[in-house]
């Protein structure tokens, strides 16, 4: 009778160890996937979206860096148009 209980106990311990090892491998795999997904996430944009804030412009263009058309619109003038002339005849 004790031999039967000893055998059942050994089988239960082995099955428990197998289940725990499987759970440990699954947890490690999930952590690795979470780290990989986290490295691809744009955290600043996600934080702004969660808090409801708008994106702030950090770079202000000035002088020759601003495109010609936008500069003319802001100063109230008419932007110059680039015209293309076809070379050659019909």
C-alpha positions, 0 to 999 in steps of 0.5 A: 500500500505504501509503495502505491502511495510512493509511486503516485506521489513521485508521478505527481511531483514529476508532473508538477515539475513539468508544469512549472518548467513549462510556465517558466518558459512561457513567462520568459517568452512573454517577457521577451516579446514584451521587450521587443514590442516595447522597443518598437513603440513610439513612447512619446506619441503614446504618452501624448495620446493617453494624456490628450496633449498635442504635439509641440513643434520643437523646430522653428524654421527661419530665414533661408530654411523656410520654403519660398512659397511659405515665406511669401504667404506669411509676409502677405506677398504673392509667391513666385511660381516656377514656370517650366518651358518646353524646349523645342517645337511641336 
